[in-house]
């Protein structure tokens, strides 16, 4: 964790170590960034679409 991480992200990263240590740190940070970006948007489809794209990219990488 860097000093630039906010408290919510720090908490997520710490919980990841206990709950899902195999979860990629970068993926978690990307998910958090998407949710932070769209948290005040009235159009929830924006965050859903961004999360779907991110998940699709990650699945494609894993299936390689």
Biopython code that builds the backbone (N, CA, C, O; Angstrom):
import numpy as np
from Bio.PDB.StructureBuilder import StructureBuilder

atoms = [
    (1, "UNK", "N", (0.844, -1.189, 0.000)),
    (1, "UNK", "CA", (0.000, 0.000, 0.000)),
    (1, "UNK", "C", (0.878, 1.236, 0.000)),
    (1, "UNK", "O", (1.886, 1.305, 0.702)),
    (2, "UNK", "N", (0.483, 2.189, -0.784)),
    (2, "UNK", "CA", (1.244, 3.434, -0.823)),
    (2, "UNK", "C", (0.557, 4.483, 0.038)),
    (2, "UNK", "O", (-0.607, 4.338, 0.410)),
    (3, "UNK", "N", (1.286, 5.524, 0.342)),
    (3, "UNK", "CA", (0.727, 6.587, 1.168)),
    (3, "UNK", "C", (-0.359, 7.356, 0.429)),
    (3, "UNK", "O", (-1.107, 8.113, 1.048)),
    (4, "UNK", "N", (-0.459, 7.174, -0.892)),
    (4, "UNK", "CA", (-1.481, 7.850, -1.686)),
    (4, "UNK", "C", (-2.834, 7.138, -1.631)),
    (4, "UNK", "O", (-3.846, 7.707, -2.039)),
    (5, "UNK", "N", (-2.861, 5.915, -1.135)),
    (5, "UNK", "CA", (-4.106, 5.156, -1.061)),
    (5, "UNK", "C", (-5.015, 5.759, 0.008)),
    (5, "UNK", "O", (-4.563, 6.094, 1.102)),
    (6, "UNK", "N", (-6.305, 5.893, -0.323)),
    (6, "UNK", "CA", (-7.219, 6.398, 0.693)),
    (6, "UNK", "C", (-7.600, 5.268, 1.646)),
    (6, "UNK", "O", (-7.286, 4.102, 1.404)),
    (7, "UNK", "N", (-8.271, 5.627, 2.715)),
    (7, "UNK", "CA", (-8.577, 4.669, 3.771)),
    (7, "UNK", "C", (-9.418, 3.495, 3.272)),
    (7, "UNK", "O", (-9.176, 2.351, 3.656)),
    (8, "UNK", "N", (-10.403, 3.773, 2.418)),
    (8, "UNK", "CA", (-11.250, 2.694, 1.904)),
    (8, "UNK", "C", (-10.431, 1.692, 1.102)),
    (8, "UNK", "O", (-10.604, 0.483, 1.260)),
    (9, "UNK", "N", (-9.548, 2.179, 0.250)),
    (9, "UNK", "CA", (-8.704, 1.286, -0.544)),
    (9, "UNK", "C", (-7.735, 0.525, 0.352)),
    (9, "UNK", "O", (-7.509, -0.668, 0.145)),
    (10, "UNK", "N", (-7.170, 1.188, 1.326)),
    (10, "UNK", "CA", (-6.272, 0.514, 2.267)),
    (10, "UNK", "C", (-6.994, -0.625, 2.977)),
    (10, "UNK", "O", (-6.431, -1.702, 3.171)),
    (11, "UNK", "N", (-8.237, -0.382, 3.361)),
    (11, "UNK", "CA", (-9.041, -1.404, 4.035)),
    (11, "UNK", "C", (-9.315, -2.580, 3.109)),
    (11, "UNK", "O", (-9.204, -3.736, 3.518)),
    (12, "UNK", "N", (-9.674, -2.287, 1.854)),
    (12, "UNK", "CA", (-9.910, -3.361, 0.879)),
    (12, "UNK", "C", (-8.656, -4.203, 0.663)),
    (12, "UNK", "O", (-8.726, -5.431, 0.621)),
    (13, "UNK", "N", (-7.520, -3.542, 0.527)),
    (13, "UNK", "CA", (-6.271, -4.264, 0.294)),
    (13, "UNK", "C", (-5.895, -5.129, 1.494)),
    (13, "UNK", "O", (-5.394, -6.241, 1.331)),
    (14, "UNK", "N", (-6.136, -4.619, 2.692)),
    (14, "UNK", "CA", (-5.844, -5.393, 3.904)),
    (14, "UNK", "C", (-6.784, -6.595, 4.009)),
    (14, "UNK", "O", (-6.351, -7.695, 4.352)),
    (15, "UNK", "N", (-8.063, -6.385, 3.717)),
    (15, "UNK", "CA", (-9.036, -7.480, 3.775)),
    (15, "UNK", "C", (-8.711, -8.542, 2.730)),
    (15, "UNK", "O", (-8.887, -9.736, 2.974)),
    (16, "UNK", "N", (-8.243, -8.109, 1.579)),
    (16, "UNK", "CA", (-7.872, -9.059, 0.516)),
    (16, "UNK", "C", (-6.845, -10.056, 1.013)),
    (16, "UNK", "O", (-6.915, -11.238, 0.677)),
    (17, "UNK", "N", (-5.897, -9.599, 1.805)),
    (17, "UNK", "CA", (-4.857, -10.494, 2.310)),
    (17, "UNK", "C", (-5.438, -11.600, 3.178)),
    (17, "UNK", "O", (-4.927, -12.720, 3.185)),
    (18, "UNK", "N", (-6.508, -11.291, 3.910)),
    (18, "UNK", "CA", (-7.138, -12.285, 4.777)),
    (18, "UNK", "C", (-8.140, -13.157, 4.038)),
    (18, "UNK", "O", (-8.228, -14.360, 4.283)),
    (19, "UNK", "N", (-8.888, -12.552, 3.139)),
    (19, "UNK", "CA", (-10.014, -13.238, 2.499)),
    (19, "UNK", "C", (-9.628, -13.927, 1.201)),
    (19, "UNK", "O", (-10.025, -15.066, 0.956)),
    (20, "UNK", "N", (-8.858, -13.242, 0.373)),
    (20, "UNK", "CA", (-8.520, -13.776, -0.953)),
    (20, "UNK", "C", (-7.115, -13.350, -1.354)),
    (20, "UNK", "O", (-6.949, -12.519, -2.246)),
    (21, "UNK", "N", (-6.102, -13.915, -0.698)),
    (21, "UNK", "CA", (-4.725, -13.484, -0.980)),
    (21, "UNK", "C", (-4.290, -13.718, -2.427)),
    (21, "UNK", "O", (-3.336, -13.099, -2.897)),
    (22, "UNK", "N", (-4.981, -14.601, -3.124)),
    (22, "UNK", "CA", (-4.635, -14.874, -4.518)),
    (22, "UNK", "C", (-5.202, -13.830, -5.477)),
    (22, "UNK", "O", (-4.828, -13.796, -6.650)),
    (23, "UNK", "N", (-6.104, -12.981, -4.984)),
    (23, "UNK", "CA", (-6.695, -11.931, -5.809)),
    (23, "UNK", "C", (-5.637, -10.903, -6.172)),
    (23, "UNK", "O", (-4.910, -10.405, -5.312)),
    (24, "UNK", "N", (-5.565, -10.597, -7.453)),
    (24, "UNK", "CA", (-4.568, -9.675, -7.960)),
    (24, "UNK", "C", (-4.784, -8.268, -7.402)),
    (24, "UNK", "O", (-5.876, -7.709, -7.501)),
    (25, "UNK", "N", (-3.740, -7.714, -6.824)),
    (25, "UNK", "CA", (-3.762, -6.372, -6.249)),
    (25, "UNK", "C", (-4.163, -5.335, -7.295)),
    (25, "UNK", "O", (-4.946, -4.429, -7.007)),
    (26, "UNK", "N", (-3.632, -5.464, -8.496)),
    (26, "UNK", "CA", (-3.936, -4.520, -9.570)),
    (26, "UNK", "C", (-5.406, -4.573, -9.949)),
    (26, "UNK", "O", (-6.025, -3.535, -10.183)),
    (27, "UNK", "N", (-5.965, -5.764, -10.011)),
    (27, "UNK", "CA", (-7.380, -5.914, -10.335)),
    (27, "UNK", "C", (-8.243, -5.225, -9.280)),
    (27, "UNK", "O", (-9.193, -4.517, -9.615)),
    (28, "UNK", "N", (-7.918, -5.432, -8.027)),
    (28, "UNK", "CA", (-8.674, -4.797, -6.957)),
    (28, "UNK", "C", (-8.584, -3.272, -7.057)),
    (28, "UNK", "O", (-9.583, -2.574, -6.880)),
    (29, "UNK", "N", (-7.402, -2.767, -7.337)),
    (29, "UNK", "CA", (-7.222, -1.318, -7.486)),
    (29, "UNK", "C", (-8.023, -0.789, -8.682)),
    (29, "UNK", "O", (-8.601, 0.296, -8.609)),
    (30, "UNK", "N", (-8.059, -1.544, -9.771)),
    (30, "UNK", "CA", (-8.823, -1.122, -10.952)),
    (30, "UNK", "C", (-10.322, -1.108, -10.657)),
    (30, "UNK", "O", (-11.027, -0.182, -11.057)),
    (31, "UNK", "N", (-10.800, -2.124, -9.965)),
    (31, "UNK", "CA", (-12.215, -2.165, -9.569)),
    (31, "UNK", "C", (-12.558, -0.973, -8.680)),
    (31, "UNK", "O", (-13.584, -0.317, -8.861)),
    (32, "UNK", "N", (-11.689, -0.712, -7.729)),
    (32, "UNK", "CA", (-11.899, 0.405, -6.822)),
    (32, "UNK", "C", (-11.920, 1.727, -7.593)),
    (32, "UNK", "O", (-12.756, 2.588, -7.319)),
    (33, "UNK", "N", (-11.025, 1.891, -8.535)),
    (33, "UNK", "CA", (-10.966, 3.125, -9.326)),
    (33, "UNK", "C", (-12.255, 3.329, -10.116)),
    (33, "UNK", "O", (-12.770, 4.444, -10.200)),
    (34, "UNK", "N", (-12.765, 2.259, -10.685)),
    (34, "UNK", "CA", (-14.023, 2.351, -11.438)),
    (34, "UNK", "C", (-15.158, 2.763, -10.510)),
    (34, "UNK", "O", (-15.928, 3.670, -10.827)),
    (35, "UNK", "N", (-15.258, 2.104, -9.377)),
    (35, "UNK", "CA", (-16.343, 2.420, -8.447)),
    (35, "UNK", "C", (-16.214, 3.842, -7.912)),
    (35, "UNK", "O", (-17.220, 4.529, -7.734)),
    (36, "UNK", "N", (-15.001, 4.283, -7.657)),
    (36, "UNK", "CA", (-14.787, 5.654, -7.180)),
    (36, "UNK", "C", (-15.176, 6.676, -8.240)),
    (36, "UNK", "O", (-15.776, 7.708, -7.941)),
    (37, "UNK", "N", (-14.825, 6.369, -9.476)),
    (37, "UNK", "CA", (-15.113, 7.290, -10.581)),
    (37, "UNK", "C", (-16.613, 7.505, -10.764)),
    (37, "UNK", "O", (-17.058, 8.622, -11.026)),
    (38, "UNK", "N", (-17.377, 6.450, -10.628)),
    (38, "UNK", "CA", (-18.802, 6.515, -10.927)),
    (38, "UNK", "C", (-19.704, 6.535, -9.693)),
    (38, "UNK", "O", (-20.922, 6.416, -9.827)),
    (39, "UNK", "N", (-19.137, 6.681, -8.504)),
    (39, "UNK", "CA", (-19.948, 6.548, -7.294)),
    (39, "UNK", "C", (-21.076, 7.584, -7.180)),
    (39, "UNK", "O", (-22.101, 7.314, -6.554)),
    (40, "UNK", "N", (-20.895, 8.747, -7.773)),
    (40, "UNK", "CA", (-21.927, 9.770, -7.681)),
    (40, "UNK", "C", (-22.719, 9.936, -8.973)),
    (40, "UNK", "O", (-23.525, 10.857, -9.103)),
    (41, "UNK", "N", (-22.485, 9.043, -9.920)),
    (41, "UNK", "CA", (-23.203, 9.103, -11.188)),
    (41, "UNK", "C", (-24.614, 8.552, -11.009)),
    (41, "UNK", "O", (-24.814, 7.514, -10.378)),
    (42, "UNK", "N", (-25.574, 9.252, -11.568)),
    (42, "UNK", "CA", (-26.953, 8.752, -11.517)),
    (42, "UNK", "C", (-27.146, 7.562, -12.451)),
    (42, "UNK", "O", (-28.050, 6.750, -12.251)),
    (43, "UNK", "N", (-26.306, 7.462, -13.457)),
    (43, "UNK", "CA", (-26.408, 6.373, -14.433)),
    (43, "UNK", "C", (-25.532, 5.205, -13.982)),
    (43, "UNK", "O", (-24.334, 5.178, -14.267)),
    (44, "UNK", "N", (-26.121, 4.251, -13.287)),
    (44, "UNK", "CA", (-25.383, 3.102, -12.755)),
    (44, "UNK", "C", (-24.841, 2.206, -13.865)),
    (44, "UNK", "O", (-23.940, 1.400, -13.632)),
    (45, "UNK", "N", (-25.385, 2.345, -15.063)),
    (45, "UNK", "CA", (-24.913, 1.506, -16.161)),
    (45, "UNK", "C", (-23.466, 1.827, -16.534)),
    (45, "UNK", "O", (-22.776, 0.981, -17.103)),
    (46, "UNK", "N", (-23.001, 3.033, -16.221)),
    (46, "UNK", "CA", (-21.618, 3.401, -16.525)),
    (46, "UNK", "C", (-20.637, 2.534, -15.740)),
    (46, "UNK", "O", (-19.680, 2.004, -16.304)),
    (47, "UNK", "N", (-20.881, 2.392, -14.439)),
    (47, "UNK", "CA", (-19.971, 1.570, -13.633)),
    (47, "UNK", "C", (-20.120, 0.092, -13.977)),
    (47, "UNK", "O", (-19.138, -0.650, -13.994)),
    (48, "UNK", "N", (-21.342, -0.328, -14.247)),
    (48, "UNK", "CA", (-21.570, -1.733, -14.614)),
    (48, "UNK", "C", (-20.826, -2.063, -15.908)),
    (48, "UNK", "O", (-20.161, -3.094, -16.002)),
    (49, "UNK", "N", (-20.941, -1.191, -16.892)),
    (49, "UNK", "CA", (-20.260, -1.426, -18.171)),
    (49, "UNK", "C", (-18.741, -1.447, -17.999)),
    (49, "UNK", "O", (-18.059, -2.293, -18.576)),
    (50, "UNK", "N", (-18.223, -0.525, -17.213)),
    (50, "UNK", "CA", (-16.776, -0.480, -16.985)),
    (50, "UNK", "C", (-16.299, -1.726, -16.250)),
    (50, "UNK", "O", (-15.244, -2.272, -16.572)),
    (51, "UNK", "N", (-17.071, -2.178, -15.265)),
    (51, "UNK", "CA", (-16.697, -3.393, -14.532)),
    (51, "UNK", "C", (-16.765, -4.612, -15.452)),
    (51, "UNK", "O", (-15.894, -5.479, -15.392)),
    (52, "UNK", "N", (-17.774, -4.685, -16.289)),
    (52, "UNK", "CA", (-17.893, -5.806, -17.232)),
    (52, "UNK", "C", (-16.696, -5.846, -18.175)),
    (52, "UNK", "O", (-16.144, -6.916, -18.434)),
    (53, "UNK", "N", (-16.292, -4.682, -18.692)),
    (53, "UNK", "CA", (-15.125, -4.629, -19.582)),
    (53, "UNK", "C", (-13.869, -5.108, -18.851)),
    (53, "UNK", "O", (-13.084, -5.886, -19.394)),
    (54, "UNK", "N", (-13.690, -4.640, -17.628)),
    (54, "UNK", "CA", (-12.522, -5.038, -16.844)),
    (54, "UNK", "C", (-12.523, -6.549, -16.600)),
    (54, "UNK", "O", (-11.496, -7.208, -16.763)),
    (55, "UNK", "N", (-13.657, -7.085, -16.217)),
    (55, "UNK", "CA", (-13.757, -8.526, -15.962)),
    (55, "UNK", "C", (-13.512, -9.318, -17.237)),
    (55, "UNK", "O", (-12.801, -10.322, -17.216)),
    (56, "UNK", "N", (-14.091, -8.879, -18.338)),
    (56, "UNK", "CA", (-13.866, -9.559, -19.621)),
    (56, "UNK", "C", (-12.385, -9.562, -19.995)),
    (56, "UNK", "O", (-11.858, -10.572, -20.462)),
    (57, "UNK", "N", (-11.720, -8.428, -19.786)),
    (57, "UNK", "CA", (-10.280, -8.349, -20.073)),
    (57, "UNK", "C", (-9.491, -9.327, -19.205)),
    (57, "UNK", "O", (-8.583, -10.004, -19.686)),
    (58, "UNK", "N", (-9.842, -9.392, -17.934)),
    (58, "UNK", "CA", (-9.120, -10.274, -17.017)),
    (58, "UNK", "C", (-9.348, -11.748, -17.371)),
    (58, "UNK", "O", (-8.419, -12.554, -17.319)),
    (59, "UNK", "N", (-10.569, -12.089, -17.726)),
    (59, "UNK", "CA", (-10.886, -13.471, -18.123)),
    (59, "UNK", "C", (-10.120, -13.824, -19.396)),
    (59, "UNK", "O", (-9.565, -14.917, -19.506)),
    (60, "UNK", "N", (-10.090, -12.917, -20.339)),
    (60, "UNK", "CA", (-9.348, -13.157, -21.579)),
    (60, "UNK", "C", (-7.862, -13.390, -21.301)),
    (60, "UNK", "O", (-7.243, -14.259, -21.915)),
    (61, "UNK", "N", (-7.297, -12.621, -20.383)),
    (61, "UNK", "CA", (-5.887, -12.801, -20.021)),
    (61, "UNK", "C", (-5.663, -14.175, -19.398)),
    (61, "UNK", "O", (-4.672, -14.842, -19.692)),
    (62, "UNK", "N", (-6.592, -14.595, -18.533)),
    (62, "UNK", "CA", (-6.440, -15.882, -17.861)),
    (62, "UNK", "C", (-6.583, -17.052, -18.844)),
    (62, "UNK", "O", (-5.912, -18.076, -18.709)),
    (63, "UNK", "N", (-7.449, -16.886, -19.813)),
    (63, "UNK", "CA", (-7.663, -17.944, -20.795)),
    (63, "UNK", "C", (-6.603, -17.916, -21.887)),
    (63, "UNK", "O", (-6.414, -18.889, -22.617)),
    (64, "UNK", "N", (-5.920, -16.791, -21.984)),
    (64, "UNK", "CA", (-4.801, -16.532, -22.815)),
    (64, "UNK", "C", (-4.667, -16.988, -24.150)),
    (64, "UNK", "O", (-3.656, -16.714, -24.797)),
]
sb = StructureBuilder()
sb.init_structure("model")
sb.init_model(0)
sb.init_chain("A")
sb.init_seg("    ")
for serial, (resi, resn, name, xyz) in enumerate(atoms, 1):
    if name == "N":
        sb.init_residue(resn, " ", resi, " ")
    sb.init_atom(name, np.array(xyz, "f"), 0.0, 1.0, " ", f" {name:<3s}", serial, name[0])
structure = sb.get_structure()
